[in-house]
Structure formats: C-alpha cells, structure tokens
Amino acid sequence: MIVKDKVKADDGVLHIKLPDEFKDKVVEVVVRLEDEIEKKLLLETIKIDTIKWKFNREEIYGRNF
C-alpha cells in the first residue's frame, strides 16, 4: 500500500496520518520537492523529429478545390 500526500513544510516538520494497516510496520518515507519532480518529468519527455514530416493541407482542412 502506498500513501501519497502533498503538504507544505512551513515549520520544517511533517505530520502524516497513516492508515491502521501501517501500525507496527516498518515504513519507508520519501520526501521530494514538487518543483524538482516537474523538472525531472520535463527532462524525460519523448522527443520526436518532425522535420521531414509532410502534410496535405487540403486533406487536413477538408478543402476540395
């Protein structure tokens, strides 16, 4: 089971309410800054080279002259 929560660390202390299933269990806590996650997601985007793509403008816009 994974518990995901967004909190603002105003005072540098995090308080997380866990479900009863977590009692007496060893848990792993991962803390990430939201802006770092966004940067990582942008760096790992798929890039497609569209330089050689050709389109038939009439076909796209439905114009039959």
C-alpha positions in Angstrom: 0.0 0.0 0.0 1.2 3.5 -0.9 0.2 6.7 0.8 0.8 9.8 -1.2 0.2 13.2 0.2 1.2 16.8 -0.6 1.9 19.0 2.4 3.6 22.4 2.9 6.5 22.2 5.3 6.0 25.6 6.9 7.9 24.8 10.1 10.2 22.1 8.7 8.2 19.3 10.4 5.9 16.9 8.6 2.9 15.2 10.2 1.4 12.3 8.3 -1.6 10.3 9.4 -1.2 6.7 8.4 -3.9 4.0 8.0 -4.3 1.4 10.7 -2.6 -1.2 8.4 0.7 0.6 9.0 0.7 0.2 12.7 3.8 -1.8 14.0 5.2 -2.0 10.4 8.5 -0.6 9.1 7.7 2.2 6.6 9.8 3.9 4.0 9.3 7.7 3.7 10.4 9.5 0.5 10.3 13.3 0.5 10.6 15.2 -2.7 10.2 18.9 -3.6 7.4 19.4 -6.1 9.4 21.7 -8.4 12.2 19.1 -8.7 9.6 16.5 -9.8 8.3 18.8 -12.5 11.8 19.5 -13.8 12.6 15.7 -13.9 9.3 15.0 -15.8 10.2 17.6 -18.4 13.7 16.3 -18.9 12.4 12.8 -19.6 9.8 13.7 -22.2 9.8 11.9 -25.6 11.2 14.0 -28.4 10.1 13.3 -32.0 11.9 14.7 -35.0 9.2 16.1 -37.3 11.4 18.0 -39.7 10.8 15.5 -42.6 7.0 15.2 -42.0 4.9 16.4 -44.9 1.1 17.1 -44.8 -1.5 17.6 -47.4 -3.1 20.8 -46.3 -6.3 20.2 -48.4 -6.7 16.8 -46.7 -6.3 18.3 -43.2 -8.7 21.2 -43.7 -11.2 19.3 -45.9 -10.9 21.6 -48.8 -11.5 20.1 -52.2 -11.0 22.7 -54.9 
